[in-house]
């Protein structure tokens, strides 16, 4: 037997032991990854800096080393080692060092991609002059806070000022990140034990994810940023290792030169959605909703115990969105009863996905109906002194009320109680801009703006900026529309400023103040 074969046969049991050790030791996994990257770089004749991310690539055909003929025992050991993907790395702390390019849980990749998509849309708005500098800075600061809550989420697009100034390029990149998140979530569903053995489903999902990371790769380059994006690489590595672990061959989009046109993202997004829908429906039928509701109940219980120190609101909002997606009606009684006591401590700037917003709008409707019942039972001697005071400030003037559903009886009650000339009640259509409210706000007779949309897509900071631009006082209205409730919020939030800016007049002649 040649000396080379003796050496290789001796390596077989060593490789088996090494495989077991690597699977059980996360630190050793990282060391092997770094060694492998350095070895590939040496074969390619390149200098590799091991603490810098590498763009996924394959050894060019002309420079591949000549294949050696291995004894069967060694070949079997190497094949087994190659086809067994390392376990997904779970990093609980932002400061904990995680492995460089081992596959990560797809849900982690998806969360980071969603935040990056928001950042890209913000940049696109800036280049279209659709966002003021102050609004841009406020929103980017909020996005950085969201990124810090995730594992190694770097918003590089907010830190490099020399990149493309084309709004279309950034909109395409935002869409590419969303598609990447969709693909990662599809893999998350496919990894469920019920689906992982379905080879056709696995193959189609991996091919869709491969195309998604190829699209993201090209979209990043279009911004003139030549450095790779970490989540594109993580998605690439996850696809590659899952394919290897299940002996599946991915035919397209796994080479740098096999790119995907970023403008084709709508078609890819639609195909991923079609593949994901039946898996998500199955999750609902199998009890996934019950698990989500139990987790939500636990979180809201913690919030109720320590409302002023509870800081896991992003997860609560995420669970609400998942629950509605999984089939929970937005008017779910138990969830409403758990949320109402902590409404006032939910951060105003908290962004809400569409399904989570439906829950809060149902709560808004419930609180309005409750306030209506209370209003009908109110006797004149229960009208507060604050109503009388606010009426002195606002008599003959108008207010703007943003949010909720227009209810004539509430509007009439406010006009009557405060002696107003009118109430301009603005509803909030989906995807509307704050500028849609401008007509009412800029009217000379408008004294104050009431904001009753904490669970809409508009942030408190955005409305505040708009009011500042037009010299109007903004009052956040967390409760119902009864004159007592409205007057109380006006007094505690802007009483001094209103008294100083609104000329005092004799008591208004209305049924409340004449008593």
C-alpha positions in Angstrom: 0.0 0.0 0.0 1.4 3.4 -0.9 2.6 5.6 2.0 0.0 8.2 1.0 -2.9 5.7 1.4 -1.6 4.5 4.8 -1.6 8.1 6.0 -5.1 8.7 4.7 -6.4 5.5 6.3 -5.0 6.6 9.6 -6.9 9.9 9.2 -10.3 8.2 9.0 -10.9 7.5 12.8 -9.3 10.9 13.6 -11.8 12.7 11.3 -14.7 10.8 13.0 -13.6 12.0 16.4 -13.0 15.5 15.1 -16.5 15.6 13.7 -18.0 14.7 17.1 -15.9 17.3 18.9 -16.8 20.1 16.4 -20.5 19.4 16.7 -20.3 19.7 20.5 -18.0 22.8 20.8 -19.1 26.1 19.4 -15.7 27.6 19.9 -14.1 24.8 17.9 -16.7 25.4 15.2 -15.5 29.0 14.8 -11.9 27.9 14.7 -12.6 25.4 12.0 -14.5 28.1 10.0 -11.5 30.5 10.2 -9.1 27.7 9.3 -11.2 26.7 6.3 -11.5 30.3 5.0 -7.7 30.7 5.3 -7.1 27.4 3.6 -9.4 28.4 0.7 -7.6 31.7 0.4 -4.3 30.0 0.3 -5.4 27.6 -2.5 -6.7 30.6 -4.5 -3.4 32.4 -4.0 -5.1 35.2 -2.1 -4.2 36.9 1.2 -7.1 36.4 3.6 -7.8 38.6 6.6 -9.7 36.3 8.8 -11.6 38.9 10.7 -13.1 40.4 7.6 -16.2 39.0 5.9 -15.7 37.3 2.5 -18.1 37.5 -0.4 -19.2 33.9 -1.2 -17.3 32.6 -4.1 -16.1 29.3 -5.7 -12.5 28.5 -6.7 -12.2 29.3 -10.5 -12.1 26.2 -12.6 -8.6 26.8 -14.0 -7.1 27.1 -10.5 -8.8 24.1 -8.8 -6.3 21.7 -7.3 -6.0 18.3 -9.0 -8.3 15.8 -7.3 -6.7 13.0 -5.4 -8.1 9.4 -5.3 -9.0 8.6 -1.7 -9.4 5.3 0.0 -13.0 4.4 0.6 -12.8 4.7 4.4 -11.4 8.2 4.2 -13.8 9.3 1.5 -16.8 8.1 3.6 -15.5 10.1 6.6 -15.0 13.2 4.6 -18.4 12.9 2.9 -20.2 12.4 6.2 -18.4 15.4 7.7 -19.3 17.6 4.7 -22.9 16.7 4.6 -23.6 17.3 8.3 -24.4 21.0 8.8 -23.2 22.5 12.1 -26.1 23.3 14.4 -27.6 26.8 14.3 -25.9 29.2 16.6 -28.1 30.8 19.2 -26.5 34.0 20.6 -28.5 35.4 23.5 -26.4 38.5 24.2 -25.4 41.3 21.8 -22.0 41.3 23.3 -21.4 37.6 23.1 -19.1 36.7 20.3 -20.9 34.6 17.7 -19.3 32.5 14.9 -18.5 34.4 11.8 -20.3 32.7 8.9 -21.9 29.6 10.4 -25.6 29.3 9.4 -27.9 31.2 11.7 -31.5 30.7 12.5 -33.4 32.1 9.5 -35.7 34.1 11.8 -32.7 36.1 13.1 -31.6 36.9 9.5 -35.2 37.9 8.7 -35.4 40.3 11.6 -32.2 42.1 10.6 -33.3 42.3 7.0 -36.6 44.0 7.9 -34.8 46.8 9.8 -32.3 47.3 7.0 -35.2 47.6 4.6 -36.7 50.4 6.7 -33.3 52.2 6.7 -33.1 51.9 2.9 -36.5 53.4 2.4 -35.6 56.2 4.7 -32.6 57.0 2.5 -34.8 56.8 -0.6 -37.2 59.3 0.9 -34.2 61.6 1.7 -33.0 61.5 -1.9 -36.5 62.2 -3.2 -36.6 65.2 -0.8 -39.6 63.6 0.8 -38.1 63.8 4.3 -36.7 66.9 6.1 -33.3 66.6 7.7 -34.7 66.7 11.3 -37.2 63.9 10.4 -34.4 61.9 8.8 -32.2 62.2 11.9 -35.0 61.3 14.3 -36.1 58.3 12.2 -32.5 57.0 11.7 -31.9 57.3 15.4 -35.0 55.2 16.0 -33.8 52.6 13.5 -30.4 52.4 15.2 -32.1 51.6 18.5 -34.1 48.8 16.8 -30.9 47.4 15.3 -29.1 47.4 18.6 -31.8 45.1 19.9 -30.9 42.5 17.3 -27.8 40.3 17.1 -25.1 42.0 15.2 -27.3 44.2 13.0 -25.2 46.9 11.4 -27.0 49.6 9.4 -24.1 50.4 7.2 -26.3 52.3 4.7 -26.7 55.1 7.4 -23.0 55.4 7.9 -21.5 55.8 4.4 -22.2 59.1 2.8 -20.5 58.4 -0.6 -23.0 55.8 -1.9 -25.5 56.2 -4.7 -27.9 59.1 -4.5 -30.5 57.4 -6.7 -33.8 56.9 -4.8 -34.7 54.0 -7.1 -31.5 52.1 -6.2 -32.3 52.4 -2.5 -36.0 51.4 -3.0 -34.8 48.3 -4.9 -32.4 47.5 -2.1 -35.2 47.9 0.5 -37.3 45.5 -1.5 -34.4 43.1 -1.8 -34.0 43.1 2.0 -37.7 42.4 2.4 -37.5 39.6 -0.1 -34.5 38.2 1.7 -36.5 38.3 5.0 -39.4 36.5 3.2 -37.0 33.8 2.0 -35.5 33.4 5.5 -38.9 33.1 7.0 -39.8 30.4 4.4 -36.7 28.4 5.4 -37.8 28.9 9.1 -41.1 27.1 8.2 -39.4 24.4 6.2 -37.1 23.5 9.0 -40.1 22.5 11.1 -39.9 18.7 11.7 -43.2 18.3 9.8 -41.7 19.6 6.6 -37.9 19.0 6.6 -38.3 15.5 5.2 -40.3 16.8 2.2 -37.5 16.9 -0.4 -39.5 18.6 -3.1 -40.5 21.4 -0.7 -37.0 21.7 0.7 -35.5 21.9 -2.8 -38.0 24.6 -4.0 -37.5 26.6 -0.8 -33.7 26.5 -1.1 -33.8 27.6 -4.7 -36.0 30.5 -3.8 -33.7 31.5 -1.0 -30.7 31.2 -3.3 -32.3 33.5 -5.8 -33.2 35.9 -2.9 -29.7 36.2 -1.7 -28.4 36.6 -5.3 -30.9 39.5 -5.7 -29.7 41.1 -2.5 -26.1 40.7 -3.5 -26.7 42.6 -6.8 -28.8 45.3 -5.1 -26.1 46.0 -2.6 -23.5 46.4 -5.4 -25.9 48.9 -7.2 -25.5 51.3 -4.3 -21.7 51.4 -5.2 -20.9 49.7 -1.9 -18.4 47.0 -2.8 -18.3 45.4 0.6 -20.7 42.4 1.1 -23.7 42.6 3.3 -23.5 40.3 6.3 -27.1 39.1 6.0 -26.7 38.3 2.3 -23.7 36.1 3.3 -25.6 34.5 6.2 -28.5 33.6 3.9 -26.0 32.3 1.3 -24.2 30.1 4.0 -27.5 28.9 5.4 -28.7 27.8 1.9 -25.3 26.2 1.1 -25.1 24.2 4.4 -28.7 23.1 4.3 -28.3 21.9 0.8 -25.1 20.0 1.8 -26.7 18.5 4.8 -29.6 17.1 2.8 -27.5 16.1 -0.3 -29.4 18.7 -2.4 -27.8 20.5 -5.4 -28.7 24.2 -5.9 -28.3 24.9 -9.6 -28.5 28.7 -9.8 -27.5 31.9 -8.1 -24.7 30.5 -5.8 -21.9 32.1 -7.7 -20.9 35.8 -7.8 -21.3 36.1 -11.5 -24.8 34.5 -11.5 -26.6 37.6 -10.2 -30.3 38.5 -10.1 -31.6 41.7 -11.5 -32.8 43.7 -8.5 -35.8 45.0 -10.5 -37.2 41.5 -10.7 -38.0 41.5 -6.9 -41.9 41.7 -7.3 -42.0 38.3 -9.1 -39.7 36.6 -6.6 -41.6 38.1 -3.6 -44.8 36.7 -5.1 -43.4 33.2 -5.6 -42.0 33.1 -2.0 -45.4 34.2 -0.7 -47.1 31.5 -2.6 -44.7 28.9 -1.2 -45.0 30.2 2.4 -48.8 30.5 2.6 -49.7 26.8 2.9 -47.0 26.3 5.5 -48.3 29.2 7.6 -51.9 28.0 7.4 -50.7 24.6 8.6 -49.0 26.2 11.6 -52.3 27.8 12.6 -54.2 24.5 12.3 -51.5 22.6 14.3 -51.8 24.9 17.4 -49.2 27.5 16.5 -51.6 30.2 17.5 -52.0 28.8 21.0 -48.3 28.9 21.5 -48.2 32.5 20.4 -51.0 33.5 22.7 -49.4 31.8 25.7 -46.2 33.7 25.0 -48.1 37.0 24.6 -50.0 36.4 27.8 -46.7 35.8 29.6 -45.1 39.0 28.2 -48.2 41.2 29.0 -48.3 39.7 32.5 -44.7 40.9 33.0 -45.6 44.3 31.6 -48.5 44.6 34.0 -46.3 43.7 37.0 -43.7 46.4 36.2 -45.2 48.7 33.6 -42.6 51.5 34.0 -39.5 49.2 33.7 -40.8 46.7 31.2 -38.7 47.1 28.0 -39.7 44.1 25.8 -42.4 46.0 23.8 -40.9 45.2 20.4 -41.5 41.5 21.1 -45.0 42.2 22.3 -45.8 44.0 19.1 -44.2 41.2 17.1 -46.3 38.6 18.9 -49.5 40.6 18.3 -48.7 40.7 14.6 -48.0 37.0 14.6 -51.2 36.2 16.5 -53.4 38.0 14.0 -51.5 36.5 11.1 -52.1 33.1 12.7 -55.9 33.6 13.0 -56.5 35.6 16.2 -59.3 38.1 15.6 -58.1 41.7 16.3 -61.0 42.1 18.8 -59.8 39.0 20.9 -61.3 39.7 24.4 -58.5 38.2 26.6 -55.8 40.1 24.7 -57.7 43.3 24.9 -58.1 42.9 28.7 -54.4 42.4 29.1 -53.4 45.4 26.9 -55.8 48.1 28.1 -54.2 48.5 31.6 -50.7 49.1 30.0 -51.7 51.2 27.0 -50.3 54.4 28.5 -46.8 53.0 29.0 -46.4 51.6 25.5 -43.8 53.9 23.8 -45.5 56.3 21.4 -42.7 55.9 18.8 -43.2 52.1 18.6 -43.7 51.2 14.9 -46.7 48.9 14.3 -47.0 46.2 11.6 -50.4 46.2 9.9 -51.9 43.3 11.8 -50.8 44.6 15.2 -52.3 48.0 14.3 -55.7 46.2 13.8 -55.6 45.1 17.5 -55.1 48.6 18.8 -57.7 50.0 16.5 -60.2 47.5 17.9 -59.2 48.7 21.4 -59.7 52.3 20.3 -63.2 51.4 19.2 -63.9 49.6 22.5 -62.7 52.6 24.5 -64.8 55.0 22.5 -68.0 52.9 22.9 -67.2 52.7 26.6 -66.8 56.4 26.8 -70.1 56.9 25.0 -72.0 54.8 27.6 -70.3 56.8 30.3 -71.2 60.1 28.6 -74.9 59.1 28.3 -75.0 58.6 32.1 -73.1 61.9 32.9 -75.1 64.5 34.8 -74.4 68.2 34.6 -72.9 68.3 38.0 -70.2 65.8 37.0 -68.7 68.2 34.3 -65.2 69.1 35.5 -63.8 72.5 36.2 -61.2 71.7 33.5 -64.0 71.8 30.9 -65.0 75.3 32.0 -61.3 76.4 31.9 -60.6 75.0 28.4 -63.8 76.5 27.1 -62.5 79.9 28.2 -59.4 79.3 26.1 -61.0 77.9 23.0 -64.4 79.7 22.6 -65.0 80.5 19.0 -61.9 78.7 17.7 -61.5 75.3 16.1 -59.6 72.1 16.8 -58.2 69.3 14.6 -58.7 65.7 15.8 -56.6 63.2 14.0 -57.4 59.5 14.1 -60.2 57.1 14.9 -63.6 56.9 13.3 -65.6 60.1 12.9 -68.6 60.1 15.3 -71.1 63.0 14.9 -72.3 62.7 18.5 -68.7 63.1 19.9 -68.0 65.9 17.5 -71.2 67.8 18.6 -70.4 67.2 22.3 -66.9 68.8 21.9 -68.2 71.8 20.0 -71.0 72.3 22.6 -68.7 71.8 25.7 -65.9 74.1 24.5 -67.9 76.6 22.5 -65.9 75.7 19.3 -66.5 77.0 15.8 -65.8 73.5 14.4 -63.9 70.2 14.9 -62.0 69.1 11.8 -61.9 65.4 12.3 -59.4 63.7 10.1 -59.4 59.9 9.6 -56.2 58.0 8.8 -56.3 56.0 5.6 -53.7 53.3 5.1 -50.3 54.7 4.0 -51.5 58.3 4.1 -49.0 61.0 4.8 -49.2 63.5 7.7 -49.3 66.2 5.0 -52.9 65.0 4.2 -53.9 66.7 7.4 -52.4 70.1 6.5 -55.6 71.8 5.3 -57.2 71.6 8.8 -54.0 72.3 10.8 -53.0 75.5 8.9 -56.4 77.2 9.2 -56.0 80.4 11.3 -58.9 79.5 13.5 -57.3 76.1 14.5 -56.0 76.4 18.1 -54.9 72.9 18.9 -54.4 69.5 17.3 -55.6 66.3 19.1 -53.7 63.2 18.2 -55.7 60.0 18.8 -53.7 57.6 16.6 -51.0 56.1 18.8 -51.7 52.7 17.1 -51.5 54.0 13.5 -48.5 54.1 11.2 -47.7 57.7 12.1 -45.2 58.4 14.9 -45.8 61.0 17.6 -42.5 62.7 16.6 -43.7 63.1 13.0 -47.0 64.8 14.0 -45.2 67.0 16.5 -42.8 68.2 13.9 -45.6 69.1 11.5 -47.5 71.0 14.3 -44.3 72.9 15.2 -43.8 73.9 11.5 -47.3 75.6 11.6 -47.2 76.9 15.2 -50.0 74.7 16.6 -50.2 73.0 20.0 -50.3 69.2 19.9 -52.2 67.2 22.5 -51.9 63.4 22.6 -55.3 61.9 23.4 -54.8 58.4 24.9 -58.4 57.9 26.0 -61.9 58.6 24.8 -63.6 61.8 23.5 -65.7 62.8 26.5 -65.2 66.5 27.2 -63.9 65.7 30.7 -61.2 63.4 29.2 -60.2 65.8 26.5 -60.1 68.8 28.8 -58.0 67.0 31.3 -55.4 66.1 28.6 -55.4 69.7 27.3 -54.8 71.1 30.8 -52.0 68.8 31.9 -50.2 68.7 28.5 -50.4 72.4 27.3 -52.4 74.4 29.9 -49.7 77.0 30.5 -48.9 77.4 26.8 -52.5 77.6 25.8 -53.3 80.2 28.4 -50.3 82.3 27.2 -51.1 82.0 23.5 -54.9 82.0 23.4 -56.6 85.2 24.4 -58.8 84.7 27.4 -62.5 85.6 26.8 -65.6 85.5 29.0 -67.1 82.2 29.9 -68.7 80.6 26.8 -72.4 80.2 26.6 -72.9 76.5 26.5 -74.9 74.1 28.6 -71.9 73.1 30.7 -70.4 76.5 31.6 -73.8 78.2 32.3 -74.4 75.9 35.3 
